[in-house]
Amino acid sequence: MTVSTLVYDFLVAVTVIGLVGELLFLNWMLLSERVRLTTELANLFRLVVLGLIVLAVAGLLGINVNINIILSGAL
């Protein structure tokens, strides 16, 4: 591996870990009801958070995930 590849992989890993941490924090705020939302909006938010965490973990593990296929299936 070249140095640029290592730096790129490090930055991607830090970004993914930060995204997962932020989403877990937002989910914790929602589950602890620090943010008041309607039930439908809360359920939608939980599904979005779960989907983004799965994508972030898959990206961190190096699994190729085609986001277009996932989004078209979700819509």
Residue, then its C-alpha position, 0 to 999 in steps of 0.5 A: m500500500t502506498v502512503s496516500t492509500l493508507v491516509y485515504d483509508f484512515l480518513v474514510a474510517v474516521t468519517v465512518i466512525g464519526l457518522v456511526g457515533e453521531l447516529l447512535f447519539l441521535n438515536w439515544m436522544l430519540l429513544s430517551e425521549r429528549v426530543r419529542l416527535t410524533t410516533e410516525l416520525a420517530n419510527l421513520f427516523r429509527l429506520v433511517v438511522l438503522g439503515l445508515i448505520v448498516l451502510a456505514v458498517a458495511g463501508l468500514l468493513g470494505i463491503n461494496v454497497n450500491i446505494n442506488i439499488i438500496l435507495s430504489g428498493a426503499l422508494 
